[in-house]
Amino acid sequence: MKISQVAEILKARVLTGEDKLDYEVHSACGSDMMSDVLAYVKDQGVLLSGLINVQVIRTLLMMDMNCVVFVRGKTPPAGIVDFAEENGVVVLQTDLPMYESCGRLYAAGLGRSTEAVCDDYADGTESADGADHE
């Protein structure tokens, strides 16, 4: 999925990185705890967070991530946006809460295998719990 699609799905404003909206991302992570991102995140393209400080951008850089979405209408200070821009990080902002943002991206296929996106509910017999109910 392209970052531009992430922005569209989340009705997000682009604060920096307009020239990188065609970059592909394959997964996402939602967290306000950067220690969890450092400890558990693997191969993530997008970080969704309500935390607005420079540590978010530093964490992204350490994890080779290239996009952050600030949720819940949080507006990062200009210094954070400038630091992100200097380091090639796309910064998006959405009014949506984190739970809904993550859900929308997952429903759109971000972070799911192609088979899962194509097969889920394809025949109408799979329930939300993953069991077949015919």
Secondary structure, DSSP 4 states (H G I P E B T S, - for coil): -BHHHHHHHTTPEEEE-GGGTT-B---EEE-S-HHHHHHH--S-SEEEES--SHHHHHHHHHTT--EEEE-TT----HHHHHHHHHTT-EEEE-SS-HHHHHHHHHHTTTTS-HHHHHHTTSSS-B-TTS-B--
